[in-house]
Structure formats: structure tokens, C-alpha cells
Amino acid sequence: MTGHALAMAALGPASALAVSTLSPTAVVLIIICVIGGVFLLLLGNSLRRSRGAARTPAPAGDAAAGGTPEKAPAPISRRDFFRGGLLVGLGAFLASFGGASLAFLWPNLKGGFGSVIEAGSLGDIKGFIAANNQPFYYGAGRFYIVPYHGDGTNTVYAGITAENLMALYQKCVHLGCRVPFCQTSQWFECPCHGSKYNEAGEYQLGPAPTGLNRFKIIIEGDKVLVDTSNIIPGPPRGTNTTHQSPEGPFCV
Ligand code: FES
């Protein structure tokens, strides 16, 4: 379960709606603030009680005896000892939970999924696609780079293609399975429930609600960059800018 999901499960439906609109970073900061606030509240309350107990006047017998009441350090009661131990343990647990959430949700800014990824050189990628008759797959970035010669470059895919290449998110838009490319049909075919997409990732068959999501491609010199920080929703059902029929038997 992701940090988002944890947060949404812990909150009510209305709050979950608000959380779903926040960035992961904001969710983490909110979680840490809440955790820190609860911890400080408990700690403050405990300290206040301890001081109150320490200020309790000495028994009347001391004063009556005429002696000066001695300021002996208040002994730590068993209850205070357990309360302190509980607070320390709780603080350690919450700190580790907050740290783990932060590490899990913090975007990977070193070339992993969630950042702008250098997929390779334009020549190498185009050469691979031509030589193998299949898209270029980049596992660490969770995307395929497909050749695109359809008529949506300036409409439905405006601004996200470059040099006749387009980047598709590998995740099926039905329930999230990784969608492999079928060499014989030259379509993407999901093994989980049979959704099928043409080579441009446009919906063709099965329960998927739309075409595959995608990422923007950027060409810098000879470098092909894919911006995985922004998932671009797939085109709606009925979009067919390549009119590509299956080119052989299906794999699924
Ligand atoms: Fe791909 Fe269901 S997850 S068709």
C-alpha cells in the first residue's frame, strides 16, 4: 500500500478526496507534522503532570515540627517511568514511520522513474526499433518508445512526440498490469484481462477505459529524454490515428 493509500485509509472519505489532490511531498509533510504534533502534545502533557506532582506541598507534619522542609528530589514513580518509556518508544516508532514514508514517496531525482530520463541516443533508439521491428523498452523508466507516423502529432498528441517517436507508459489503464508488446500482432496486449492497444497505444479491444498513458519526449542534440514526472492521460476510446490492423496472430 502506498503512502497515499495509507493516508487516505486513515482519513475519512472527504479528507481522502483532499489528500488525493495533494502531491506526495505534501502528503509526507502533513503526515510528519501531524506525527510531530501528537508526540509533542503527549510529551508536554507528561511534563506538565510531572511538574505538578513535584510542586505538591510537603506533609503538614514537617512544618509542625518546626524544621525546614528539605527539597529532596522527587522520586520517579513507576507510573512516570513507564510513561516516559512509552513516549520514547512511540516517538521512535513515529520517527521511523515518517522517515520510511518520506523515503518511499520522495521522487527519485537521479534518473529513475518520476524524473526526466535519458533513454539513449536518437540513432541507437531508431536503429533498435528498425532492426527488431518492436518498440524500444526502457525498464527503469517503465516506458516504451514507439515509432509514430499517425495523424495526431499536432492534435491529440501535440507537444509530446518528437522525431516521429512517442513514449508510452507500460502500465495497463485497466488495472495496472505491465503490458508487453506482441511481436506477431504488432500491438500491445495485456495478459491480465486481454486489453489490446495498437502500436501507438490507442485502445482497440478489452476492458481498458482509454488508450495507454504516455510521457513527453524531448530531443536534446542526439539525446532522447523522456519526462516521467508527468503522466499524460491516454487518448479516449475511439481514438485511432494510425489505423493499424493487427499484423498477425494475437499473443493473448
Ligand atoms: Fe490490463 Fe486488466 S490490467 S486488461
Residues whose N, C-alpha, C, O or C-beta is under 5 A from the ligand:
A	BS01	FES	C172 H174 L175 G176 C177 C190 C192 H193 G194 S195
